[in-house]
Amino acid sequence: MPRLRLSRAPLLFALAVALVLASFSERVRAQNERSARNERSGRTKLRVLVPDGDNLQYMAFWLAKGAGYFEEEGLDVTLVIPPSPRGTRTYFDEHRADAAVLPPPMYLEMIASRMPVVLVANLLKNDPIELVVRRSILEERRLSDALPLRDRLAGLRGLRLGIAPHPPTRLRALFASQGLDPEDVLSIVTLHGNEQNEAFRAGKVDALYAHTPYVEQAIVRDDAVVLVNQSAGEVPVLKDRQIHAFAVERSFLASHRDAVIAAVRAIGRAERLLHGAPREAVDVLARTFPSRDRRELTTIVALYVPAIPEAPEVKVERIPLALTFFPAGMKAPELSGIDIGEYVDTTIAERARLRNPYRGWMIFGGVSIALLGMVAILRVRARRRLPGAGWTG
């Protein structure tokens, strides 16, 4: 039977065209970014105020910086860290920074004082405190995370629980969600900082209600086991919230809106990295915090990934909820009469997400055109090789 002989040249040409068109939109985007940066005469300087320089509850921010996402977005980020977290508000009020990473108590107090702060990104959506228990006790009492939450909490009766001074508000919310009172179930021991790990290691307490860096230390070094994983969102009242936020000074937002959008875009990339490639995220954190035990970094990333938003959108309606869980022993600020919407910009994260909404369609269209061109070329050559002109026997 006759066969059609096709030249390889048109096929190779069509494939080359497909590759060129598929990368066209990416090249345009990169060129536009370079042009914008040249117009700004280099990277935009951004001073970011961080209450403490090693708190992994700010994981998305650290990853954005450590992975170079801020730089890739045309920003030169400089950290401003006060001697104590208590100095954060003073530093912001003195205009020592353009932006800040803020936990709820700080931004609530700033809003109540009508300071020029604007929340533009969410860094944490689920409560980052876990309830961990000594493994031997769990085995003795036959407790595990497979049991209903109420059974787990009730099974702790009579145990000594170590907890820092501020989290009792959330501990009460946890137990109340199951119709229980923590003081009826547990013997609560107030501990500061590293006292938690020391007390757990020495057997002075049987369980801890703790966040980073204490929870991962207890798990890696002292055979603690997570019994209640709040970061994973298993306590409905403590999930899907606006917890730590990335905020900017109002005048800086007005004069450098594109830079703020770029910063939030970088944070969004970091949040996607955590959800899509947690091992790579651990590598970045290990470079950023070389003194930290890698096993602990791996542990806390695994715990905190579900607590990190999939995207950095901040929502106005979630701000007042932070008052419900205001730290114990601290006076909650008064927000009545204040329009919280004036202190939140929900459009920044949306603009960051829509940098190039048509990129996928452009690639698809380019490939489609190339394929159609290839088919057309092959059909023309086939017609030229009709019997008597191109068939061979």
N, C-alpha and C positions, 0 to 999 in steps of 0.2 A: 504494500500500500504506500502511496506517496507520502512523504513527510515534509512538513514545512520547516525550512531552515531560517532561523531568526538570528540576526546579528546581536552580539552582546552589547554593542555600543549604546543603542537606545535604552536598554535596560539599566545599564550602569549610569547613564545620564539621568534617567528618571529617579533612580535611587539617590543620586547626589542632590538633585533638586529637592527631593523630599527632606533630606537632612538639613539643607540650607533653610528651607521654609519653616521646618519644625523648630529651629533655633532662632528664627528671626525675631520673634517677640521678646525672647530673653535678651538678645543683643540690644534691642531698642530700649528695654527697661534699664539695662546696665549703663547704656550710653546716657540716658536721661538722668540717672543717678549721678554719674560722673560729672555731667554738666552742671547739675544743681550744686554739687559740692564745690566745683570750681568757682561758681558764682558766689559762693559763701566764703571764698578764699580759704579753703581747708575745712576741717571738721569744726562743727559747732561745739563750743565748750559748754559742758553741763556739769554743774556741781550738785552732787547728790548727797543729802544728809541721811546717814544711817545711824540709828540709835546705838547699835552694838555691831562690831565688825566681824562677828563669827556666828551669828544666829542663823541656823539653817531653816528657820521658819520663813526666812526671806529667800528660799531656795531659787525661785524663778529669777529673782534679781541677780543673785550671784552667778547663775548660769549665763544669763544674758551678758554679763560683764566678762566672765571667765572664758566663754566660747567666742568672744570677739564680736558678738552681734551688735553691740552699740557702735563699735568702730565701723563695721560694715554698713551701718545705717548713717554714717557720716557724723558721728558724735564722739567727742573727746570727754569721757566721763572721769571726773575727779571725785573721790570719796571724801566726805567731811564727816568725821566721827568724833563726837564730844567725849570728854573724859568719862562721863557717866550718862546712861540713857536719860537721866533726869534733865540733862542739859539740852535735850533735843529741841524742846519748845523755845528755849531762849535763843539757841542758834538760829532757828527759823525766823524768829521775831527780829533778830539782828541782821537778817538778809545775808547770812553767811553761805547760803545755798540757794539754788534755783528750784530744786526738787527734793523730795524726801521719801523714804520708805517708812511708813507709819503704822504701828499697831492700833487697834480700835480705841483704846483709852486716850491715846495722844491726839488722833484726829477728831475724836468727839469733843475733847476739851478745847481744841483749836476752833472748831466750829462754834461751840458755845461762847467762846470769847470773840467771835466774829473776826478771826484772823484771816488774812487773804490766802487761804489754802483751797486748792481744788483737787478732788480725787479724780484720777483719770484711768486707773487700772486696778484690777483685783489680783492679788498675789496668792490668796489662800481662801478656799471656799468651805472646807470642813474643819471642825475643831481639831487641832494638832496634838491633843493630849490622849495618851493611851493608858489603860489600866493593866499593869503587868503584875504577875504573881510568881512566887518561887515555884519552880517546876515540881519539886517534891510535894508541895502542898496541893497542887492541882491533881497530881497522881493519887495522893492519899484521899482526897475528897471527890475524885472522879469528876473533875470539872474540866470543861473544854469549850472552845469557841463554837462547837457544834450544837451546844445546848441553847434553848431559848434564852434571850437576854435576861429575863427576870430570874430564871433558875440560876444563871451564873452569878448574878448579884446577890441573891439570897444565899447562895452557897458559900459566900465569903463571911458569913456570920461569925463574929468573935475574933476576926483577924485584925492585925494592926496595919493600918494604911498610912504610908508616908505621903505628905502632900505639901506643896509650897503655900505661902500665905494667900496668894491671889486666886488660885483655881477653885476653891470651894463652891463658888457660885455655879460653876459648870458641873461639879460633882453632884450637887443637889439636883440640878436639872436632869442629869443622867438617871439618878435613882428615882426621882419623881416621875419620870417617863414610864416607869414600871410599877408605880404605886408604892414606892419604898422611900424610907428616910435613911440616908447614909449613917446618921448618928445612932440609929436603932440597930444597924447591922454591924458596923465597924467600930473599932477603936481608932480614932483619927489622931495622927501625930503630925504636928506642923514642923516642917523642916525647910531650911534655906539651901538653895543651890546644891553644891556638892555634898552637903549633909545627907541628901537623899540617898545617893549611891553608897556612902559610907555606912549609913544605918542599915540599908538593905544587905550589904555585904556582911555586916557584923551580926545580922539576925535580930536587930532591934525592931525592925518592921518586916512584915511578911509580904507586903505588896506596895506598889508605888502608883500614884496617879500623876504622870509626868510627861513632859515634852522633851524635845531635843535640848541639850546633848545627853540628858540623864537617862532617857528611856533606851536609847541605843546602847549606852554603856552597860546598863543593867542586863540587856538581852545578850550582848556579846561577851561580857566579862563575868557575869554573875548568875547565868542560867535562869534568867527571868523569861517568862512566856506571856505573850499578849493574850489577855482574856477578853478585853473589850477594846475594839479597834475603832475609835471615834474618827480617825482620819479616813477610814474607808466609808464613812457615812452611815454606820449601822445604828446611830442614835438620831432619829429624824429631827428632833428639836435642835440638834447641834450641827446640822449639815446645811449645805446650800446657802451660805451666808457671805457677807462681805466682811472678811477678817482683815488681814494686813493689806494695805493699799499703797500704790505708788501715787504720789501727789505732787503738785507743782505750785509754785507761787503765782498768784493771779496775774501780776504784771508780766512775768516771764511767759506765761501762756499767751497773753495778748500779743507780745512782740516776737515770740518764737514758736508759733503754733506748729509749724512743720517739724521743728525739732522735737517737740513733745510727741507728735504723731510717730516720728521715727523711733523715739525711746519706747513707746508702748508697742510698736511693731516688734522691736527687739525682744521685749518681755514676752510677747505672744509666741515668738519663735522658740524661746526658752521653755515655755510651757508645753509646746508641741514636742520639743525634744524629750522632755520628761516622760510624756505619754508614749512616744514612738520609739525612743531609744534610751531606756533608763541606764543601760551599761555605759553608753557614751556620756550620759550625764554624770555618772559616778567618776569617770575619767576626768571630766572638767573640774568637778569639785575637789578631786584629789590633787590636781595641779593648783587650784585656788587656795586650798587649805592643806599644805603638805605635812603639817604636824598631826593631822587627824588620822586615826586608824582607818585604813581602807575598809575593813570589815564593818566598822560602825557606819561609814558613809554608805556602804551598800545596803545596810539594814535600814537606815533612816530614809533613803531614797525609796526603797520598796514600801515603807510605811506611808510616806507622804505623797507619793504619786497620785493616789485617788483623791487627796485633799487639794491638789493643784487644779485650778480651773483649766478647762480645755481651751479657753480663750479668755483674754483679760478684761472682758466687759465688766463695768461697775454699774450697779443698779441702785437708784435712789431709795427705793422702798426697803432695801435691806439695811440701810444705815441705822435706823432707830432700833433695830433688833439688837445691835451691839450694846445698847444700854441695858438690856435684860441680863446680859452676862458680864456686866461691868465688874472688874476685879473686887473681890471681897476686901474689906478694910479701906477702900477708897470711896470718896464721895462722888457719886455720879453727877455729871454736869447737867444743867437745865437747858433743854432744847426747845421748850415751848416758845412760840412766837417767832421761831427762826425758820426760814424757808430753806430746807436742806438742799433743795434742787440748785440753789445758787452756789453750793460748794461741791457739786458733782458735775462733770462734763461727760455725758454718755456718748458723745459723738466721736471722741478721740479714738477709742478702740475700734469703732465701726470704720472710721477713715483708714486706720492702720490695716485693718483686715481687707479693705477694698482697694489696695494699692494698684493692682492690675486685675480686675475682675474678669477681663476678656482673654486672659492669657491662654487658658485651656482651649477656648473656642478658636483662637488664632492658630494654635498648634494643630488642632483637629482639621481646621480648614486648609492649612498648608499641606498637610499630608494627603488630604482628600484630593486637592488639586493636582498634586504630584502623581498620585495613582491614576487619576483620570487621564493625565497627560501621557503616562506610560501606556495605558490601554489604547489611546488614540494612535500613538506611534506604532504600536504593534499591528493594529488594524490596517494602517496605511501600508506597512511593509508586506503584510499578508496579501493585500490586493495586488501589489506589484508582482507577486510571485504566483499568480494564477497560472493554470495549465498553459503551457506554451511560452510562459515568461519566467517562471521560477520553480516549476515542479521538476523533480528528478525521479527517475525510475530505479 
